[in-house]
Amino acid sequence: MTGGKNLHWPLMKNNVSGADLAALVDFLQQDDPILTQSSEVQAFEREWSAWLGVKHSVFVNSGSSANLLTISALREHYGPGEIIVPTLTWASDIASVIQCGFKPVFVDVDRRTLGMDSAQVIGKITPQTKAVFLTHVLGYNALRRSLVDELQARGIPLIEDVCESYGATFEGRKLGTFGLLADFSFYYAHHLTTVEGGMISTNDSTLYETLRMLRSHGMVRESTSDELRQSYAESYPDLNPDFIFAFPAYNVRSTEINAVLGRSQIKRLDDNNRLRSENLTLFLNHLDSNKYQTDFATAGSCNYAFTLVLKRPDPAFCQKVIRVLHDHGVEFRRGTAGGGNQLRQPYLRRLLGEPDLSRFPIVEHVHFYGFYIGNYPGLEQEKILTLCSLLNDVPL
Ligand SMILES: Cc1ncc(COP(=O)(O)O)c(C=O)c1O
């Protein structure tokens, strides 16, 4: 320690409450409860759809599984081609694109939202573009009206990764309701947790049926459509209707246990999100804007982690900031979402060769000079103010 108190500030705290555990214990104390995917999962999907404002949701075992199923469904219905993706996102977003046989086309991010730069996305559209797979990074809305309109006019599906941003809005509407498909993660550190878990939401009934089948081995009996099940049974009379596999697929189901936690948590999601937004405003309002970026596009944001991005690419200052965070017990991650620039990761370098990083200056700055710090509902305001003073006191 260089002096000063330990703030004991983890990335996330108490995200599973006593009430959640009590709901779980009640559920488990039933006589012989069904634990595999059943009515609790269905109820959680219905409640999630109602909270978000969409027709359909499919609960899976992680946000990464949500990514994989989303892009698999897109491949089944739209065929191969290119997908425009951000450089700042989670690895499984890009992995799903590659694993499903699409070519990822990268764009740099917007400094104020950390999401894809809309003008660059529009500039990268070609006749091969099958989708734009956008990530709303750490609670900030990445949508622009110009992008939404352009994609609609050209008939290009928008897919939203809302794993880090649920509850955030654009033009007063929740993120995840603009895209053809939207993915969510319920990992422990996120706005709502089922410990591990994820959701895919959509208003498209055909894609919904495909997602349900993809989630469970590709099995046709998972579809809720009598017509679809019947048509497969008639087309394949040599098969047992209970065992018709429509797609080469996966098993990414979750369990009743996880759904019970999700149902308990969703009741306080909006209240928790309000507290998180107040925390972020306090943090950004008290940071020294000569040293740190404070002009993030916070309108409609809903953040579970504070973004700390240094104003200038100053390695010595950066080391001093890291020292202060370490010395005062403040847990952090470098590079913000997903560890920074995906193009630097070995899995992509192996595939694409050495990238021309000079084409991606914004993500490069965030990669080396960006951090995130936990923002949980019980975070004390004095701690936020203390941290701001400590950070502001770091000499340039
Ligand atoms: C933007 C984004 N997408 C996808 C994921 C994957 O979610 P999971 O960890 O539940 O697999 C994450 C994980 O944090 C994420 O931040």
The ligand as a Gaussian input file, in Angstrom:
#p B3LYP/6-31G(d) Opt

LIG

0 1
 C      -20.762000      -8.332000     -24.549000
 C      -20.754000      -9.747000     -24.068000
 N      -21.241000     -10.716000     -24.857000
 C      -21.256000     -11.996000     -24.473000
 C      -20.781000     -12.391000     -23.236000
 C      -20.787000     -13.823000     -22.863000
 O      -21.595000     -14.077000     -21.768000
 P      -21.315000     -15.355000     -20.824000
 O      -20.164000     -15.005000     -19.942000
 O      -22.604000     -15.515000     -20.068000
 O      -21.016000     -16.502000     -21.712000
 C      -20.258000     -11.427000     -22.377000
 C      -19.720000     -11.846000     -21.062000
 O      -19.520000     -11.133000     -20.149000
 C      -20.239000     -10.079000     -22.790000
 O      -19.729000      -9.128000     -22.002000

